[in-house]
């Protein structure tokens, strides 16, 4: 049995643990994906602790590719050889590999390790394309993915020992939900840490991984997305604008850069969904930031951005609570989010305020045009005490973010 010096300040995230625990001991690869620093490593530690509490003889094999002691593991052969050297012939081997995307052809080693039914494998990674694309190609049906996100608003309150108030909601919107912030005062010191995380994502997960040369444009693209949360993204319009500035960059290249950012989990790419035709559009995606604190380090936090931040927060909470999210289109009308989970569906509109008849008519009216009986609701930053609007619920943002 291998023992490891676990961090002393582990805070549990019960939602993730309850999802993963039923798969312990199963001959499936448990894949934890997500942006750097959202807490994937700490979830591995919690799983390792749980396994050792249940079985004191459990053989734990742990590899962290951000630790220099594992720098010698460069490819599939190195990985396979190391794990075999640490494996037990009499006990189940619980194998944990953190940031596996830094190992060349890692999927070959995993495929070999899965041949042994006593191997219980967990991996984490910060690149969506490598972890879904490569695994889907080589290990179809042999893995299960668990997306890990920044702290939800309720988790933020628990981690920071805060009450559920409007003031603390604004803190959450300002600093975001990276778990490490519990070690820092919630002030400008947080932004220095967030800047370093952002730089690491850009340099290691985008520039280095994809050999990006035009880093100046990449930074401008991130700034554009940060300032246009929830707006339809048009690579062609950006290309045309750049040409007016004597910069030639094709729409295809711009889309590729945007995909790199999504693969690094810095942003979430959300396709449009035709509600009437029940199909996805090929163009016109929207982008939302995984972490609002990082977004605010890029573009600054301005009071008139609250509507964008609200929409981003609603999107992220829907993901956290397990919904598959698309942007809805119904004729010429737009529905902010079409959400699907376990054969169910719901529609969500987001509005900063609902104190003008025109806004009320637009937000509720678009939902009323949807010809089905699935739940529909409007989320706003304005408390509401009253009945529904023709059967459509109005939910205050704090109530929405603490639901589900």
ABEGO torsion letter per residue (X at the ends): XBBBBBBAABBBBAAAAAAAAAABGBBBBBBBBEBBGAGAAAAAAAAAAAAAAABAABBBBBBBAABAAAAABABAAAAAAAAAAABBAABBBBBBBBGAAABBGAAAAAAAAAABAABBBBBBBABAAAAAAAAAAAABGABBBBBBBBBBAAAAAAAAGBBBBAAAAAAAAAAEABAAAAABBBBAAAAAAAAAAAAAAAAAAAAAAAGBABAAAAAAAAAAAAAABGBBBBAAAAAAAAAAAGBBBBAAAAAAAAAAAAAAGABBBBBBBBAAAGBBBABGBBBBBABAAAAAAAAEBBAAAAAAAAAAAAAAAAAAAGBBBBBBBBEABBBABBBBBGGBBBBBBBBABBABAAAAAAAAAAAAABBBABBBBBBBABBBBEBBBGGBBBBBAAAAAABX
